Amino acid sequence: MPRFQSAAELEAYRAQILAGRNPAKPCIAVCAGAACDGMDSAAVAAAFVAAAAPLGDKIEVRTTGCHGYCEKGPNVVVTPGDICYFEVQPTDVPEIIAATLKGEVVERLVYKDPNTGAKAVHMHEVPFYKHQTRLLIGDNPKIDPMRIDDYLAVGGYAALVKALSEMTPDQVLDEVKKANLRGRGGGGFPAGSKWETTKNAPEKTKYVIVNGHEGESAAFMDRAMLTGNPHKILEGLIIGAYAIGAQKGFMYTRHDMPLLEKHVRNALAQAKEYGLLGENILGSGFSLEVELHFDVGIFVSGESSALMRSIEGNPPEPRPKYIRTSVSGIWDKPSNLNNVETWANVPQIISKGAEWFTSIGSEKSKGTKLISLSGNVVNSGVVEVPMGTPLRTLVFDIGGGVRDGKTLKAIHFGGAMGGSIPADLIDAPLDFDGMSKLGAPIGAGGLLLMDEDTDMVEVARYLMDFLTKESCGKCVPCREGMKQMLQILTRITEGKGKQGDIERLEDLIQVTGVASLCALGKTSGDPLKSMFRYFKPEYEARIAAASGEPK
Amino acid sequence: MSKMCEKACEKDIDGIIEKYRGQPSSLIHALVEIQHANHWLPREVMQRVADALEVPFGQVLQIASFYKTFSLTPKGRHEVHVCGGMTCHLRGAAKLLEKVEEVTGLKAGETDAESRFTVESGACLGSCSIGPELIVDGKHYGRMTPDKAEAVLNSYK
């Protein structure tokens, strides 16, 4: 494949790919996402490949990234028609192939409502999918992440073509600012303003970074995107680099997911081969190199300044925040860092415009949000809904409610630095500011359901234990403050709570929050704060029982 | 050297060190690759990395002891990871870890004298939908119960 020298050459090649594809030809997409892989979807995919081989050109088998409905993996989707088969085993393969060739459906493998028994054959009828707006993850079943042509076939890199050939860097930046795209990594900071700061920083050398660390416990949507559709994030990154004027990009991600590494490496190599990376991209005069870096197993390396230290080859210790990384980041050069999902939003904003983007979502939070739905929920998986969607839709319509017929006690957002809200706040909309006010900021988007049996004191202890182990130890308030909180919480869970423990914890939350260097320490007390706001009686009762006082 | 690492991987280590010679900023890359090839970082190897990449030995040790991925002691033939993520925790990971500790006779972080198992607990691996989860040598075993875990472990010799 020669390097494309111009946008026209790329578009001609895209037309050629599409002309060579027959939309009526049956295609079987086998999910190889993290959960399906854990249920041995590889064996299912191998069985399909073996069974399809003698059929020649009659049927296509594609191994894809995460489809979303992880609970019911291994997932298989057959096109045309988006027929969804769940919990597919290698032994089901001959039947699916035979039915597909005849244009029929294997009824026993389609979705069946656990209450009514009603069946749903097509993706848009399955309750888990039908309440979603899958702008980002919807392409996953259509793409073999190892094949750039699959991404081109769904319109990939058209936004890059548009940006490079029809827009100036300033126009690209304006569009992203107008779209009011807010960072998906946790803070919800407007991406456009951040880009502008780096763009306007005086240094000539500038960097752009994808934060794909995703260390938040029970968050798995970023790896679903990065593993399942790496080119989408790369396209966003290249467009961002063009707007900002960066010459080099970094993708920073997890070291413990071999498939993710393979797909991203391959995507970078293919993009380079096609002339979408490297010198003079599509003949535009704009050049960009992208390097892949890995975390080495510690949570704090997902913090932006720590992550940049790590890219330099230094220990990932955060820096005080008065030095902004967007002005002085990697090797003290202006460095713009955004989360995987933020970058993934960029191509569609450029293709369809800021006006379209702002028509989706709530007043102050635009677009869709990927959510990792898990915990005591019936249907766990990766979910994408417009911002502003009520939590009830997520929990009941999509999630199917609480497992084992139990009652919902709390909804937890944002992992170890997030917060828990009680079940009666379930009508709150999914919104950066609204959820923060309630004390459960959406963070990166890990949503956990907790059932009636959940011990909230134990949850707080567990989260504090996690953070204590992940602190880098550079600043004392974080290192020692969390340790003290953990000791008190452990004591309470062991039935040895003392009067005054709650006040002492409140004190520690405040000091650690004010005096720590980075977000890890600053927000380490947030889950506990939300517990004291909504579940204080549970703590008081435990302490009272321990000190022998009447409840 | 031969006591520290198998013959085959000595060559790998040499190759990795050569690849990054004179590149101090590639320290983490070099150590990760050696960790993956050799499963632990012997002191002599770290010294050679320090010399070749032209970084102080102290800095190599700082990185190697800070990140959880690196091991400064030899690991067992099979690395057993009990996911400690939040969903696995809510779904009973503690009981699973107890069982693993009972079967192997090891606490998290330990390796047995026969070098059969190294047990680890921690980092969420993002397969939350099939938690609680046991991962042995990178292979995921989803929806584990303590009984099933015993059978899984017994299949590794």
Boltz contact constraints between the chains, C-beta under 6 A:
constraints:
  - contact:
      token1: [A, 34]
      token2: [B, 126]
      max_distance: 6.0
  - contact:
      token1: [A, 34]
      token2: [B, 127]
      max_distance: 6.0
  - contact:
      token1: [A, 35]
      token2: [B, 127]
      max_distance: 6.0
  - contact:
      token1: [A, 35]
      token2: [B, 129]
      max_distance: 6.0
  - contact:
      token1: [A, 35]
      token2: [B, 130]
      max_distance: 6.0
  - contact:
      token1: [A, 38]
      token2: [B, 127]
      max_distance: 6.0
  - contact:
      token1: [A, 38]
      token2: [B, 130]
      max_distance: 6.0
  - contact:
      token1: [A, 38]
      token2: [B, 140]
      max_distance: 6.0
  - contact:
      token1: [A, 38]
      token2: [B, 142]
      max_distance: 6.0
  - contact:
      token1: [A, 39]
      token2: [B, 142]
      max_distance: 6.0
  - contact:
      token1: [A, 70]
      token2: [B, 129]
      max_distance: 6.0
  - contact:
      token1: [A, 71]
      token2: [B, 129]
      max_distance: 6.0
  - contact:
      token1: [A, 217]
      token2: [B, 85]
      max_distance: 6.0
  - contact:
      token1: [A, 217]
      token2: [B, 86]
      max_distance: 6.0
  - contact:
      token1: [A, 217]
      token2: [B, 124]
      max_distance: 6.0
  - contact:
      token1: [A, 218]
      token2: [B, 85]
      max_distance: 6.0
  - contact:
      token1: [A, 218]
      token2: [B, 86]
      max_distance: 6.0
  - contact:
      token1: [A, 218]
      token2: [B, 87]
      max_distance: 6.0
  - contact:
      token1: [A, 218]
      token2: [B, 124]
      max_distance: 6.0
  - contact:
      token1: [A, 218]
      token2: [B, 128]
      max_distance: 6.0
  - contact:
      token1: [A, 220]
      token2: [B, 126]
      max_distance: 6.0
  - contact:
      token1: [A, 220]
      token2: [B, 128]
      max_distance: 6.0
  - contact:
      token1: [A, 223]
      token2: [B, 126]
      max_distance: 6.0
  - contact:
      token1: [A, 296]
      token2: [B, 67]
      max_distance: 6.0
  - contact:
      token1: [A, 296]
      token2: [B, 69]
      max_distance: 6.0
  - contact:
      token1: [A, 297]
      token2: [B, 67]
      max_distance: 6.0
  - contact:
      token1: [A, 297]
      token2: [B, 68]
      max_distance: 6.0
  - contact:
      token1: [A, 297]
      token2: [B, 69]
      max_distance: 6.0
  - contact:
      token1: [A, 298]
      token2: [B, 67]
      max_distance: 6.0
  - contact:
      token1: [A, 298]
      token2: [B, 68]
      max_distance: 6.0
  - contact:
      token1: [A, 312]
      token2: [B, 25]
      max_distance: 6.0
  - contact:
      token1: [A, 313]
      token2: [B, 25]
      max_distance: 6.0
  - contact:
      token1: [A, 313]
      token2: [B, 27]
      max_distance: 6.0
  - contact:
      token1: [A, 313]
      token2: [B, 28]
      max_distance: 6.0
  - contact:
      token1: [A, 315]
      token2: [B, 62]
      max_distance: 6.0
  - contact:
      token1: [A, 315]
      token2: [B, 63]
      max_distance: 6.0
  - contact:
      token1: [A, 315]
      token2: [B, 66]
      max_distance: 6.0
  - contact:
      token1: [A, 374]
      token2: [B, 87]
      max_distance: 6.0
  - contact:
      token1: [A, 374]
      token2: [B, 128]
      max_distance: 6.0
  - contact:
      token1: [A, 375]
      token2: [B, 87]
      max_distance: 6.0
  - contact:
      token1: [A, 375]
      token2: [B, 90]
      max_distance: 6.0
  - contact:
      token1: [A, 380]
      token2: [B, 129]
      max_distance: 6.0
  - contact:
      token1: [A, 381]
      token2: [B, 129]
      max_distance: 6.0
  - contact:
      token1: [A, 448]
      token2: [B, 86]
      max_distance: 6.0
  - contact:
      token1: [A, 462]
      token2: [B, 89]
      max_distance: 6.0
